[in-house]
Amino acid sequence: MIRDLGPVSEVVVEGLDRTAVGNPVVCAFVACLTGTLTVDQVVAWCRGRLSDYKVPRRVVLVPEIPRTARGKVDREALHRLLPVSSSDA
């Protein structure tokens, strides 16, 4: 559904186990041209269309989704793009 947001070319949504109690944190990696979207715009768009628990708690804007040599999403490379944070929720 985030893919329907205008300048978005591709999206990968992950459930990251980053909280102290093990609850997954929804993280969306959003591929778009630099400067065409902000994290706040993506979150606001999601809040208007998704149930609260489906709204990503983390959004990472990237120019493109990294791929393996076989063309699959490189999830390890995506996780390396996450900013270091003391709190994800």
Secondary structure, 3 states (H helix, E strand, C coil): CHHHCCCEEEEEEEEEECCCCCCEEEEEEEEECCCCCCHHHHHHHHHCCCCHHHCCCEEEEECCCCECCCCCECHHHHHHCCCCCCCCC
